[in-house]
Amino acid sequence: MTLKTELNDQELSRYSRQILMPEIDYAGQLTLTQSHVIIFGLGGLGSPASLYLAAAGVGTLTLVDFDEVDDSNLQRQIVHRENNIGQAKVESAKQNLTDLNHHININTISDKLNENDIMELVKKADAVLDCTDNFASRFALNRACYQAKVPLISGAAIRWEGQLSTYDFRNENSPCYQCLYAEDSGQELTCSQNGVLSPVVGMVGSMQAIEAIKALLNLPTLTGKLMIIDAYTMMIRTLNLKKDENCNHCS
């Protein structure tokens, strides 16, 4: 794929509100169009994240998910539509994202990937979004992004609660996901068993998109911090997250 060297008139008009921002400007928008972001998981978090990254003009999105659209997904997975039920989530998302922005390139992977596959894929990315819902995938993405030195934007949501952090492995002082959670940290909660309010995953997924854009533009991110969202009380706390000197992965 040929790297874009300038924005055409249609893109200048489409992205004008972002170009007006001094932190982005023309050069930043061009950088976004030249960037490649991989989104693992096209569910509650990946849906809003993919919509906003596509709308913002990130030039290449690779969508990874092996699941199909079910009617119970539509309560919160807003990239999918009723007529996508039964379709592979990555194909459903690609169809609707292309309808949103035809200027970008969208790749899809609907296979279950092993750790070597994930590693090879992550090497091609400028940023990775972890929008999965299980610890095994999260730890695998953490290892791959750490090895490839690619920023990992990790989000999670359950019931009324969400959390968000960015692990920017371009910075040697960045903690990793395993500094926060040990691999034997216990039973994980799932939305299918515990429920989740639809806009909560929207909040976290949208924030993941913001963090990805900032990482691509080398703007300050949540690296070294953990954001905890309580949508029931509308309280947001940001905690310091230090690199664990005893982490058996990044230390």
N, C-alpha and C positions, 0 to 999 in steps of 0.2 A: 504494500500500500504506500503510495506516494505521500510524503509529509506535506501538509498544507503550509504554505508560506505567507498567505495573506487571506483576509476575510473578504468575501464578495459583498455586493451591495445588499443582497437579501439578508445575509448574516449580520451586517452592520445595523440594519433596521431591526431585525429580530432581537439581537442582544444589546440594543442601545442602552437599556436601563442599567445593565451591568457595566458596560463600557464607560458610562458616566461616573462610576464609582472610582475614586482615585486609587483604591487598593487593587483594582482590577485593570481598568483602562484598556486600551486596544491591545497592548502587549499581553496582558493577562488573559484576555478573551482568546487571543490567538493560541496561547499556551493551552487553554482548556480544549480547544478544538484539535490540538495535536496530542492530547493525552488519552491514555487507555486505562479504564477502570474496570475491574472484575467484581461482579456482585455474586456472592455465593448465597443462594436462597432467594426465591421470588415470592415470598409469603408476606406476612404482615409488615415486616421491616423493609424487605427488598422492594416491595411495591412502591411506597412513597419515595424511597431513595432513588429508584430507577427513574421514576417520573420526573423528579426534580433535576437529576443529573442530565437526563435527556433534554429537558427544557432549557437548562443552563448552557447547553452546547458542548458537553464533553464529547469529544470526537468519536471515540470508540468505546462501546460498552460490550463486555462479554458477560452473558447471563448463564449461571450454572444452577441447575435444579433438575432432579430426576422425577419429580412428582407431577401429577395431573391436577387440573382445576376441578374442585368439588364445590357443590352449592354452599357448604358450610364455610368455605374460604371467603366468600363474597362479602361477609360482614366486615372484613378488615383489609383484605388483600386487593386494594383498589386499582391495581394495574389490570386486573382481569374483569371480564364482563359476563353477563349471563350466557351469551352465545359462545363463550369460551369453555363452558363446562364440558369436561371429558377430554379437553385438549391438553397437551403438554404445557406446563406453566411457562417454560422458556419461549415456546412458540406463541402462546397467548400474549405474553409480555412483549415480545418482539413486534407482533402485529400492532398492538396498541401504542407502543412507543414510536414506531415508524409513522403511525397516523399523527402523532404529536409533533414529530420533528424528522423530516426526511433528509436533513443535512448530515445526520450522524450515521455511523456504521454500527451495526449490532450483530454480534456473534452469539451463537447459542450452543450450550452443551447440556444434553439431557441424560448423560450416562452417569452412573456412580463412579467416582474417581478414587483411585488408590492414592497413597501418599506421594508416590513418585510422579503420578500424573499431576497432582496438585502443585508439586514443586516446579515442574516444567512449565505449567501454566502461569504461575505467579511470577516467574522470571520475566514474563512479557509485559507485566503491568506496571503502571506508575502509582497505583493505589489499589487496595483491596478492601472491599466491604464484607464483613462477616455478618450476614443476616440469617444465619442458620439458627436451629433451635435445639442443638444437642452438644454436649461437651466434647464428644469425640471429634466432631468436625471443627469445633473451635480450637482445640489443642493442635489439630493437624494444620490448620491455617496459621496459627501462631508460629509453629515450627517452620513452615514454609516461608512465611514473610520474614521471619528473623534471619533465615539463611540467605534469602534473596535481598535483604535490606530494603524491603518495600513497606511503606506505611500501611498499617492495618487498622481499620476503623471498625470497632466492635460495639454492637448494640444488643440489648436484650429487653424484653418486656413481658410482664405477667400481671394479670388482674389490673390494678390501678398503678402499677409501678414500672419504672423503666430505669435503665442505666446505660451509660455511654462513656467510652474512652477511646483515645487514639494511641496506638503504639507505633511510634515513628522510628523504625529501626535504622534510618539514616543517621540517627543520633545515638551514639554509643551509650549514652546515659539513660536512654529510654527503658522503663520497665517493660516486661512482656506480660501476656495474659496469664502465664503461669506464676508470675509474681503475685497475682491477685487470687487465683484459684489453683490449688494443687490438683493433679490429675485424679487423686483418690479423695476428692473433697466431699463425696457423698451423693445422695440421690438428687437428680435434677427435676425441676418443675417444668411442666409443659402446659401450653394453653389448652390443649385438648382435654386435660384432666382438671385444670384449675381455672380456666377462663381468662379472658382479657377484654378490656374495653377497647372498642375499635379505634378511637382517636389517640389512645396511648401509644400504640405501635406507629401511628402516623407521626406523633411528636418525635419519637426516637428515630424513626427512619428518615425524617426530614433533617434532623440534626446530624445524622450520619452523612447525608449529602453535603451539608454545610462543611463538616469536618473534612470530607474528601476534597472539596473545592479548595479549602484553605491549604491542605497538604500539597495539592498540585501546584499551588501558587506560592508555596513556602511562606505562608502566613501563620501566625501563632495558632496552635491547636490545643487540644486537651491532653497532649503528651505529658505524662507525669501527674495526671489528675483523673479522678473518677467522678462523673456527674451522676447523681441519684435523683430521680424524679418521682414525686408522690403526687399523682394527678388528683387524688381524692381531696387533699388539702391544698393543692396547687403550690406546694413547696418544692424548691430545687436546692439541693446541697451539692457543693463541689469539694471533694476531699483530695488531699495530696496523696499520690500513689508513688512510692519510691521503689527503685530497683532493689529487689531482694538479693542481698549478697549471698544468700544460701539457696537461691533458685537453682534447681538442678538442670535448668535449660539455658537461660541467658547468662548465668554466671559461671 
